[in-house]
Amino acid sequence: MFCKKDCGKVFRMTKSYPFDAYDVRILAELQADARITLAELGRRVHLSQPAVTERVRKLEVAGVIAGYHAKVDLAALGYGIRALMRVGRADYQRVIRLVESTAEIVNAWNVTGEDSWVLEIAVTDVAHLDAVVSRFCELAVTATSIILKAPREHHPVMPARGLPPPNDMEGPT
């Protein structure tokens, strides 16, 4: 099934961007701190500010850098429970509409396997969780797990092949 307009990001194989060690280091630094100034970024990766600005612009235009986001603490916003809900087979458009109209859905993934969807939910308490889950139970079989701890989230991701780790790069000699 192919997506029609505005149905979410479809993951697909695309031609790889021609990364070099500077690009990898730039990506590592921006994923660690997206608010870094371009001057400081240039100092950290051993490039001039104009050179690093041009590289960042090229990474943005190529779609490698898809955006810059604030990472918020859901508990500080009053959401004391995070959960993952698996949703069985259901009409695609009905699930999309329900996901879009449910503010508590933080992330939604259409997946392969026994379940068709995995949803990340942020709620205030167990009663709130039950109310959200109940809406999806009307569409399909669901299974929900409360997240106890998240020892790894938002880990920096580097290009898939053939490049040195970002910390191995030396400055100009």
Stockholm file with secondary structure:
# STOCKHOLM 1.0

chainA/1-173         MFCKKDCGKVFRMTKSYPFDAYDVRILAELQADARITLAELGRRVHLSQPAVTERVRKLEVAGVIAGYHAKVDLAALGYGIRALMRVGRADYQRVIRLVESTAEIVNAWNVTGEDSWVLEIAVTDVAHLDAVVSRFCELAVTATSIILKAPREHHPVMPARGLPPPNDMEGPT
#=GR chainA/1-173 SS CCCCTTSCCCCCCCCCCCCCHHHHHHHHHHHHCTTCCHHHHHHHHTCCHHHHHHHHHHHHHTTSSCCCCCCCCTTTTTCCEEEEEEECSCCHHHHHHHHHTCTTEEEEEECSSSCSEEEEEEESSHHHHHHHHHHHHTTSCEEEEECCCCSCCSCCCCCSSSCCCGGGCCCCC
#=GC SS_cons         CCCCTTSCCCCCCCCCCCCCHHHHHHHHHHHHCTTCCHHHHHHHHTCCHHHHHHHHHHHHHTTSSCCCCCCCCTTTTTCCEEEEEEECSCCHHHHHHHHHTCTTEEEEEECSSSCSEEEEEEESSHHHHHHHHHHHHTTSCEEEEECCCCSCCSCCCCCSSSCCCGGGCCCCC
//
